[in-house]
Amino acid sequence: MKHLCLLLSLFLFTLIQCTNPHDQNVSADSILSEDERLIQRADSFELNMPYEPVPGDSLSYHASGFAKILCSAVFISGLDFDFAAENIGYFTAPYKVRSQLKRSLDLQGRAVHVTLPNGVVRTAKYFGDQGCICLPEGKDSLFYTPVKVESKLSDPEKTAWPIGDELWISTDLSIDAIKVRRAVDTVFTDPELLTAAFLVTYKGQIIGERYRVGIDQNTRLEGWSMGKSLTATLMGVLIQQGVYSLNQPAPIPEWQMDPDDPRSKITISDILHMSSGLRFRAPLDPDFDPHIGYPDHLYVYTGAINSFHWAATRPQQWPSNTIGRYRNSDPVLINYLIRLGVEGRGQNYWNFPQQELFDKIGVRNMVMETDPYGNFLLQGYEFGTARDWARLGNLYLNDGISNGERILPEGFIEFVSTLAPAWQADGRLIYGAFFWINGDGNIPIPKDAYFMAGAGGQYTFIIPSYDLVVVMLTHYKGGSKIEEVRNAALAMLLEAVDQ
C-alpha cells in the first residue's frame, strides 16, 4: 500500500509538471511576496552604479527634522508647542527618538532648538514667507536672503469664492445635505484621528466644511507630499508658458558635463512619473533596510544641504522609465528645473508661484519652505489651508482653467492622472505623475479619480465624474488610523451628490 501511494504521488507530480511548462513559472511567481517580485524585476534592470551613502549622524538629522517640524507648527500653523511635539511630523522626526532629544522654543528669536545627548544643537528658524528652515549644524544664517512674497489679490472677505472667501450657494445644486453632514461628522467622530480640517466642493462650491477646535479656514497646516502635486502644477505652468515640454530631456546642469552621461537622456515626463531611475534610498523602496544608513529621501529635508545639487549628483540605478519608485529625488529635481526656468527668464523665483499660479486661483496663504540655499522643498515642506488645497483641486477639475485663463496646458490633467508606464510595468496601478490614482480600486471612488496625498493623512481628492473635490487634513499621529473613516466619508459623499 505504501508503494502504491508513493507511485501515485510520483505520477501526479509528473502530470502536473508536464501539463504546461508555463505553469511552473506561474507557480513560482505566485509564491513570491509583492516586495520580492518588485525587487526581482528591478534587479533585471540594475546598472550597478556605486551608491554614495548619506554622510553624518542619523540622530542629528532626526533632531534637525524635529526642530523644523516644531518651528513650523508654532510659527506657521499656530499650534501649541507641546501638542506639536506629541502629534506632528513623525516622518522626518520619528516619535521613538524624540525622548532622546531636548527641545526648547525661542519665541523672541522665532526659532526652535533641539539638543542631542552629545550636546550638539540643531536649530530651525522662522524666516517669514519662506517659513521655517533647518540651519546647518553650527550655523546661524542662510546662504540666501529670504524675500517678501507679493500678492495682487484683494481682501478675501470682499471677494467671491473661489478667488475670495465670500461664499454663495446656488439653488441649482441638487445634493443630499444630510448625507454631506454625516460624511463630515464621520471624520470628526473619533478624536484620536486628529482630523484638523475637512472640506468638500461640488461643482466648485463649498458644500461641507469643518475644523478642529483651535483651527479655522485661515490655518495653514502641514500638507507633506501633497506638495509633490503642487510641484507638478508649477511645472505645468512653465510648460503652458513655453519654458519646457514634457518629453524633452531634463536640462539638469550636472547631467550635461559629460556627453556620455546616461542621465542626460532622462526626460521631464520620466521624472514626473517617479521613474527617473536615480539611486536614491527611500523608505517605500521594497528592499529598504533602515539599519544601513540614513535615507536620501529624508536627507533632502533634514540635511540643511543644497538639496538640488544632492539629487542631481546621484547616479542611475536603472534606465529611466523602466522602474517606478516613490523617491524624493524626482520632485526635488522638478523643483530644480522650476528654479532654472524661472531665473533663466529673469523672474524672481520665490515670487513665481504666487504671481503665476496662486494669484490666479485665489490662494493667499501658502507657505513653501526652502533649504538654506533657497531651494523650495516642495516634496513635502509646504503649508496651506483646506480652502487653498480645494482651490488647487478645482483648478484640475476645471481642466487647468481659472477665470477663463488656461493656466495648465491642454492634456496636462490627463497626463498627471494616467498610470505611469514604469509603474504599470511593475504591476502597481497606483501612480500617475506626482498624483496618485485609484487604479487598484482600493478606495471607494471611481477609477477616473486621482488625488494628492501626504504622509500624515493629508488628501485632496479630485473626482471628475462627480464634480467633487474633497480635502482632508490630519495631524500626523492620527494619519495612520484614518483610512477606514476616510473611505466611509468618501462613499457617503458620492451618494450625497448622486441625485
Residue pairs with C-beta under 8 A, 6 or more apart in sequence:
16 23
17 24
29 37
32 40
34 286
35 286
35 287
36 286
37 427
38 286
38 426
38 428
39 286
39 287
41 323
41 425
41 426
42 286
42 287
42 318
42 323
45 318
45 319
45 322
45 323
46 317
46 318
47 262
47 277
47 315
47 316
47 317
47 318
47 319
49 279
49 315
49 316
49 317
50 315
51 279
51 281
51 315
52 314
52 315
53 293
54 281
54 293
54 294
54 295
54 296
54 299
54 303
56 294
56 303
58 293
58 294
59 97
59 100
59 116
59 117
60 116
60 120
60 122
60 137
61 92
61 294
61 298
61 299
61 302
61 303
62 92
62 93
62 94
62 97
62 101
62 302
63 93
63 101
63 114
63 115
63 116
63 120
63 122
64 114
64 122
64 124
64 134
64 137
64 302
64 303
64 304
65 89
65 91
65 92
65 93
65 134
65 298
65 301
65 302
66 89
66 92
66 93
66 98
66 101
66 103
66 114
66 122
67 103
67 112
67 113
67 114
67 122
67 123
67 124
67 134
68 92
68 112
68 124
68 132
68 133
68 134
68 301
68 302
68 369
68 381
69 84
69 88
69 89
69 92
69 93
70 81
70 84
70 85
70 88
70 103
70 105
70 112
70 114
70 124
71 110
71 111
71 112
71 124
71 125
71 126
71 132
72 89
72 124
72 131
72 132
72 222
72 369
72 381
72 383
73 79
73 81
73 83
73 84
73 88
73 89
73 222
74 80
74 81
74 84
74 105
74 112
75 110
75 126
75 131
75 132
76 126
76 131
76 132
76 220
76 367
76 383
77 84
77 219
77 220
77 221
77 222
77 383
78 219
79 88
79 214
81 103
81 105
85 98
85 103
86 477
87 194
87 475
87 476
87 477
87 478
88 222
88 456
88 475
88 476
88 477
89 222
89 456
89 476
90 456
90 476
90 477
91 224
91 298
91 380
91 455
91 456
91 476
92 298
92 301
92 302
95 477
100 116
100 117
101 114
101 115
101 116
102 114
102 115
103 112
103 113
103 114
103 115
104 112
104 113
104 114
104 115
105 112
106 112
106 113
109 125
110 125
110 126
111 123
111 124
111 125
111 126
112 123
112 124
112 125
112 132
113 121
113 122
113 123
114 121
114 122
114 123
115 121
115 122
116 122
120 137
122 134
122 135
122 137
123 134
123 135
123 140
124 132
124 133
124 134
124 135
125 132
125 133
125 135
126 132
127 133
127 142
127 146
128 146
128 148
129 146
129 147
129 148
129 149
129 350
129 367
130 146
130 147
130 350
130 367
130 368
130 369
130 370
130 374
131 367
131 368
131 369
131 370
131 381
131 383
132 369
133 142
133 369
133 370
133 371
133 372
134 301
134 302
134 303
134 304
134 371
134 372
135 141
135 142
135 304
135 372
136 304
136 305
136 372
137 304
139 304
139 372
142 372
142 373
142 374
143 372
143 373
143 374
144 370
144 372
144 373
144 374
146 350
146 374
147 348
147 350
147 351
149 350
149 351
149 354
150 351
150 354
150 355
151 354
151 358
151 359
151 364
152 355
152 359
153 159
153 163
153 164
153 359
153 362
153 364
154 164
155 164
156 164
156 165
156 166
156 362
156 364
157 164
157 165
157 166
158 164
158 166
159 165
159 166
159 362
160 166
160 168
161 167
161 168
161 205
161 206
161 362
162 204
162 361
162 362
162 390
162 391
162 394
163 361
163 362
163 403
164 362
165 217
165 387
167 205
167 206
168 205
169 205
170 203
170 205
173 202
173 203
173 205
173 207
174 497
174 499
175 202
175 207
175 496
175 497
175 499
176 495
176 496
176 497
176 499
177 207
177 496
179 492
179 493
179 495
179 496
180 200
180 207
180 208
180 492
180 493
180 496
181 208
182 492
183 200
183 208
183 488
183 489
183 490
183 492
183 493
183 496
184 198
184 200
184 208
184 209
184 210
184 489
186 485
186 488
186 489
186 492
187 193
187 195
187 198
187 472
187 482
187 485
187 486
187 489
188 195
188 198
188 210
188 212
189 485
190 481
190 485
192 478
192 481
193 457
193 474
193 478
193 481
193 482
193 485
194 212
194 457
194 474
194 475
194 476
194 477
194 478
194 479
195 212
195 472
195 473
195 474
195 478
195 482
196 211
196 212
196 215
196 219
196 221
196 473
196 474
196 475
197 210
197 211
197 212
197 215
197 219
197 221
197 385
197 386
197 471
197 472
197 473
198 208
198 209
198 210
198 211
198 386
198 471
198 472
198 473
198 489
199 206
199 208
199 209
199 386
199 387
199 389
199 390
199 470
199 471
200 206
200 207
200 208
200 209
200 468
200 469
200 470
200 471
200 493
201 207
201 390
201 393
201 394
201 468
201 469
202 466
202 467
202 468
202 497
203 467
204 394
204 397
204 398
204 467
206 387
206 390
208 493
209 217
209 386
211 217
211 219
211 386
215 221
217 385
217 386
217 387
218 365
218 385
219 385
220 365
220 366
220 367
220 383
220 384
220 385
220 388
221 383
221 384
221 385
221 386
221 458
221 473
222 383
222 454
222 456
222 458
222 473
222 475
222 476
223 230
223 380
223 382
223 383
223 384
223 389
223 452
223 454
223 458
223 473
224 380
224 454
224 455
224 456
224 458
225 379
225 380
225 452
225 453
225 454
225 455
225 458
226 382
226 389
226 452
226 453
226 454
226 458
226 459
226 460
227 331
227 368
227 377
227 378
227 379
227 380
227 381
227 382
227 454
228 331
228 378
228 379
228 380
228 434
228 452
229 392
229 416
229 434
229 435
229 452
229 460
230 368
230 378
230 382
230 392
230 452
231 331
231 334
231 335
231 338
231 378
231 379
231 434
232 272
232 334
232 416
232 433
232 434
232 435
233 357
233 392
233 395
233 408
234 335
234 338
234 352
234 353
234 357
234 378
235 244
235 268
235 272
235 334
235 337
235 338
236 400
236 407
236 408
236 409
236 412
236 416
237 356
237 357
237 407
237 408
238 244
238 337
238 338
238 341
238 342
239 245
239 246
239 408
239 409
239 412
240 400
240 406
240 407
240 408
240 409
240 412
241 356
243 341
243 344
243 345
244 268
244 337
244 341
245 268
246 267
246 268
246 269
246 272
246 415
247 267
247 268
247 269
248 267
248 268
249 264
249 265
249 266
249 267
249 268
250 266
250 267
250 268
250 270
250 271
250 333
250 337
251 337
251 340
252 263
252 312
252 333
252 336
252 337
253 312
253 340
254 309
254 312
254 313
255 261
255 263
255 264
255 266
255 312
256 264
262 316
262 319
263 278
263 316
265 320
266 276
266 277
266 320
267 320
267 321
268 334
268 337
269 415
269 433
270 276
270 277
270 320
270 321
271 330
271 333
271 334
272 330
272 334
272 415
272 416
272 433
272 434
273 321
273 324
273 420
273 421
273 422
273 423
273 431
273 432
273 433
274 324
274 325
274 326
274 327
274 330
274 420
274 422
274 423
274 431
274 434
275 320
275 321
275 322
275 323
275 324
275 325
275 330
275 420
275 421
275 422
275 423
276 316
276 320
276 327
276 329
276 330
276 333
277 316
277 317
277 318
277 319
277 320
277 321
277 322
277 323
278 311
278 314
278 315
278 316
278 317
278 327
278 329
278 330
279 314
279 315
279 316
279 317
280 296
280 297
280 311
280 314
280 317
280 327
280 328
280 329
281 288
281 293
281 295
281 296
281 297
282 288
282 295
282 296
282 297
282 325
282 326
282 327
282 328
283 290
283 295
283 297
283 298
284 297
284 325
284 326
284 327
285 325
285 327
288 295
296 310
296 311
296 314
296 327
296 328
296 329
297 327
297 328
297 329
298 328
299 305
299 310
300 307
300 310
300 311
300 328
300 332
300 371
300 377
300 379
301 307
301 328
301 377
301 379
301 380
301 381
303 310
304 371
304 372
305 371
305 372
306 371
306 372
306 373
306 375
307 332
307 371
307 373
307 375
307 377
308 332
308 333
308 335
308 336
308 339
308 373
308 375
310 332
311 328
311 329
311 332
311 333
311 336
312 333
312 336
314 329
317 323
321 421
321 422
322 422
322 425
323 422
323 425
323 426
324 420
324 422
324 423
324 425
324 426
324 428
324 431
326 431
328 379
328 380
331 378
331 379
331 434
332 377
332 379
334 434
335 375
335 376
335 377
335 378
335 379
336 375
338 349
338 352
338 376
339 349
339 375
339 376
342 348
342 349
342 352
343 349
349 374
350 374
353 366
353 368
354 363
354 366
357 363
357 407
358 364
358 366
360 402
360 403
360 405
360 407
361 391
361 392
361 394
361 395
361 402
361 407
362 391
363 384
363 388
363 391
363 392
364 388
365 384
365 385
365 388
366 382
366 383
366 384
366 388
367 382
367 383
367 384
368 376
368 377
368 378
368 381
368 382
369 376
369 377
369 381
369 382
369 383
370 376
370 377
370 381
371 377
380 454
380 455
386 471
386 473
389 452
389 460
389 471
389 473
390 460
390 469
390 471
392 452
392 460
393 452
393 460
393 461
393 462
393 469
393 471
394 469
395 401
395 402
395 407
395 408
396 408
396 413
396 416
396 450
396 462
397 462
397 464
397 467
397 469
399 408
399 410
399 413
400 406
400 407
400 408
400 409
400 410
400 412
400 413
401 407
401 408
415 432
415 433
416 432
416 433
416 434
416 435
416 450
417 432
417 435
417 437
417 448
417 450
417 462
418 432
418 433
418 437
419 429
419 431
419 432
419 437
419 439
420 431
420 432
420 433
423 429
423 430
423 431
428 440
429 437
429 439
429 440
430 436
430 437
430 438
430 439
430 440
431 437
432 450
435 450
435 451
435 452
436 450
436 451
436 452
436 453
437 449
437 450
437 451
438 445
438 446
438 447
438 449
438 450
438 451
439 447
441 447
443 449
443 487
443 490
444 487
444 490
444 491
444 494
445 461
445 463
445 490
445 494
446 463
446 465
446 466
448 463
448 464
448 465
449 461
449 462
449 463
449 464
449 465
450 462
451 459
451 460
451 461
451 462
452 458
452 459
452 460
453 459
454 479
455 476
455 479
456 474
456 475
456 476
456 477
456 478
456 479
457 472
457 473
457 474
457 475
457 476
457 478
457 479
457 480
457 482
457 486
458 472
458 473
458 474
458 479
459 470
459 471
459 472
459 486
460 469
460 470
460 471
461 468
461 469
461 470
461 471
461 490
462 468
462 469
463 469
463 470
463 494
466 493
466 494
466 497
466 498
467 497
468 493
468 494
468 497
470 489
470 490
470 493
472 482
472 486
472 489
474 482
